[in-house]
Amino acid sequence: MFVASVVVSALLALVTAFSGYGKLTGNPQVVEPLTTKLGVPEKLVPVLGTLLVAGAVGTAVGIWWAPIGIAATGCFVLYFLGAVITHLRAKDWPGVGPTGALMLLSGAALVLRLLSL
């Protein structure tokens, strides 16, 4: 079970670090849909990026230190639940799928980390 936890956690950490980097650097392909389609205030985009990068670090560290990994992946489940709700409220149907997949990946990482204790 631990190997599966490592693989899923590493994948989650990579994807969220990449997404967070795009938000922190102000990449227009990342920021524009957030502000125009979803109505996220531009001043909150770096905050979202910081949360993603911090969670990615926590998820990676959590491979070796379980409490951090459990906290980080649990927070990711909540983060992506909020993102799914935001996409649904904005009627951004194409955005619900990828965001929902990240929420499920976060949940899988959380469950696998708990089972590997």
Residue pairs with C-beta under 8 A, 6 or more apart in sequence:
1 112
1 115
1 116
2 116
4 112
4 116
5 63
5 109
5 112
5 113
5 115
5 116
6 63
8 105
8 108
8 109
8 112
9 59
9 60
9 62
9 63
9 69
9 73
9 109
9 112
9 113
10 60
10 63
11 105
12 56
12 59
12 73
12 76
12 102
12 105
12 106
12 109
13 56
13 57
13 59
13 60
14 56
15 102
15 105
16 52
16 53
16 55
16 56
16 59
16 76
16 102
17 52
17 53
17 56
17 57
19 30
19 49
19 52
20 48
20 49
20 50
20 51
20 52
20 53
20 55
20 56
21 49
21 53
22 29
22 30
22 31
22 49
23 30
23 31
23 34
23 45
23 46
23 48
23 49
23 52
24 46
24 49
24 50
24 53
26 45
26 46
30 45
31 42
31 45
33 95
34 40
34 45
34 48
35 41
35 42
35 45
37 90
37 92
37 95
38 86
38 87
38 90
38 92
38 95
39 90
40 48
40 86
51 75
51 79
52 79
55 72
55 75
55 76
55 79
57 72
58 68
58 69
58 71
58 72
58 75
59 69
59 72
59 73
59 76
59 109
61 68
61 69
61 72
62 68
62 69
62 70
62 71
62 72
62 73
62 113
63 69
66 113
66 116
66 117
69 109
69 113
70 110
70 113
70 114
73 106
73 107
73 109
73 110
73 113
74 110
76 102
76 103
76 106
76 109
76 110
77 103
77 106
77 107
77 110
79 106
80 99
80 100
80 102
80 103
80 106
81 103
83 99
83 102
83 103
84 96
84 99
84 100
84 103
87 93
87 95
87 96
87 99
88 96
